[in-house]
């Protein structure tokens, strides 16, 4: 029963964004240079549960960068930021138990440190949209 429900939810989550984009909805990635938000695609890793089964941990995060110069640098650094976020998530998952809910404060602080290191300056705020463990 749970697998059927999970499969249905997954199918709906994959179908809805495609329908929204086909109808002209969705986020604008380019053309809105006034927005201080830098979009970063979700980052996922595989983790092994204590039972031996595999799970997927996904984070959704964007950056709030009010300064124009730093925002441009952040937009150019998105691939490096994603790689750093993957590393942060892997280190967190390796050192924690998947029986407990993810520690959002710890994950957010580690993502912020990685962001500041990649950009070489403070001024970009990590906005954590969600951490999902499936």
C-alpha positions as CSV (number, residue, x, y, z in Angstrom):
1,X,0.0,0.0,0.0
2,X,2.7,2.4,1.0
3,X,4.7,1.7,-2.2
4,X,1.6,2.4,-4.3
5,X,1.0,5.7,-2.6
6,X,4.7,6.6,-2.9
7,X,4.7,5.7,-6.6
8,X,1.6,7.8,-7.2
9,X,3.1,10.8,-5.4
10,X,6.3,10.5,-7.3
11,X,4.5,10.3,-10.6
12,X,2.4,13.3,-9.7
13,X,5.4,15.3,-8.6
14,X,7.2,14.5,-11.9
15,X,4.1,15.3,-14.0
16,X,3.0,18.6,-12.4
17,X,6.2,20.6,-13.1
18,X,6.1,19.5,-16.7
19,X,2.5,20.6,-17.0
20,X,3.3,23.9,-15.3
21,X,6.1,24.6,-17.7
22,X,4.1,23.7,-20.7
23,X,1.4,26.1,-19.7
24,X,3.9,28.9,-19.3
25,X,4.1,28.7,-15.5
26,X,7.1,28.0,-13.4
27,X,10.2,30.0,-12.3
28,X,12.0,32.3,-14.6
29,X,15.7,31.4,-14.5
30,X,16.9,34.2,-16.6
31,X,15.6,37.7,-17.4
32,X,14.8,38.7,-13.8
33,X,18.0,40.3,-12.8
34,X,16.3,42.4,-10.1
35,X,15.6,39.4,-7.9
36,X,18.2,38.8,-5.2
37,X,17.5,35.0,-5.3
38,X,19.9,32.6,-7.0
39,X,18.2,29.3,-7.8
40,X,20.0,26.1,-7.1
41,X,18.7,22.8,-8.2
42,X,18.0,20.2,-5.5
43,X,21.0,18.0,-4.4
44,X,20.5,14.3,-3.7
45,X,22.7,11.5,-2.3
46,X,22.1,7.9,-1.5
47,X,22.4,6.8,2.1
48,X,22.3,3.3,3.7
49,X,19.8,2.8,6.5
50,X,20.7,0.6,9.5
51,X,18.4,-2.1,8.1
52,X,20.7,-2.3,5.0
53,X,18.2,-0.7,2.7
54,X,19.1,2.4,0.6
55,X,17.4,5.7,1.0
56,X,17.7,9.1,-0.8
57,X,18.4,12.3,1.0
58,X,17.6,15.5,-0.9
59,X,18.0,19.1,0.0
60,X,16.4,22.1,-1.7
61,X,18.1,25.4,-1.1
62,X,18.4,28.8,-2.8
63,X,20.6,31.8,-2.1
64,X,19.5,35.3,-1.1
65,X,22.2,37.6,-2.4
66,X,21.3,41.3,-2.2
67,X,24.7,42.6,-3.5
68,X,24.7,42.6,-7.3
69,X,28.5,41.8,-7.7
70,X,28.2,38.8,-5.2
71,X,25.0,37.6,-6.9
72,X,26.7,37.5,-10.3
73,X,29.6,35.5,-8.7
74,X,27.1,33.2,-7.1
75,X,25.3,32.6,-10.4
76,X,28.6,31.7,-12.0
77,X,29.5,29.5,-9.1
78,X,26.3,27.4,-9.0
79,X,28.1,24.2,-10.2
80,X,30.8,24.6,-7.5
81,X,28.1,25.3,-4.9
82,X,26.2,22.2,-5.9
83,X,29.4,20.1,-5.6
84,X,30.1,21.6,-2.1
85,X,26.5,21.0,-1.0
86,X,26.7,17.4,-2.1
87,X,29.9,17.0,-0.1
88,X,28.2,18.6,3.0
89,X,25.2,16.4,2.6
90,X,27.4,13.2,2.2
91,X,29.4,14.1,5.3
92,X,26.3,14.8,7.3
93,X,24.6,11.5,6.2
94,X,27.7,9.5,6.9
95,X,28.0,10.8,10.5
96,X,24.3,10.6,11.4
97,X,21.7,8.0,12.0
98,X,18.9,7.8,9.5
99,X,16.5,6.7,12.2
100,X,16.3,10.3,13.5
101,X,15.0,13.2,11.5
102,X,17.7,15.4,9.8
103,X,19.1,18.1,12.0
104,X,18.2,21.2,9.9
105,X,20.2,23.7,12.0
106,X,23.4,21.7,11.5
107,X,22.8,21.2,7.8
108,X,22.0,24.9,7.2
109,X,25.1,26.0,9.1
110,X,27.3,23.7,7.2
111,X,25.8,24.8,3.8
112,X,26.3,28.4,4.9
113,X,30.0,27.8,5.6
114,X,30.4,26.0,2.3
115,X,28.7,28.9,0.5
116,X,30.9,31.6,2.2
117,X,34.0,29.6,1.3
118,X,33.1,29.1,-2.3
119,X,32.1,32.8,-2.8
120,X,35.0,34.1,-0.8
121,X,32.7,36.6,1.1
122,X,29.9,36.7,3.5
123,X,26.7,38.2,2.1
124,X,24.9,35.3,0.5
125,X,22.3,33.7,2.8
126,X,21.4,30.1,2.3
127,X,17.6,29.6,2.4
128,X,16.9,26.0,3.1
129,X,13.7,24.9,1.4
130,X,13.6,21.4,2.7
131,X,15.5,18.3,3.6
132,X,13.8,15.0,2.5
133,X,14.8,11.5,3.5
134,X,13.0,8.9,1.5
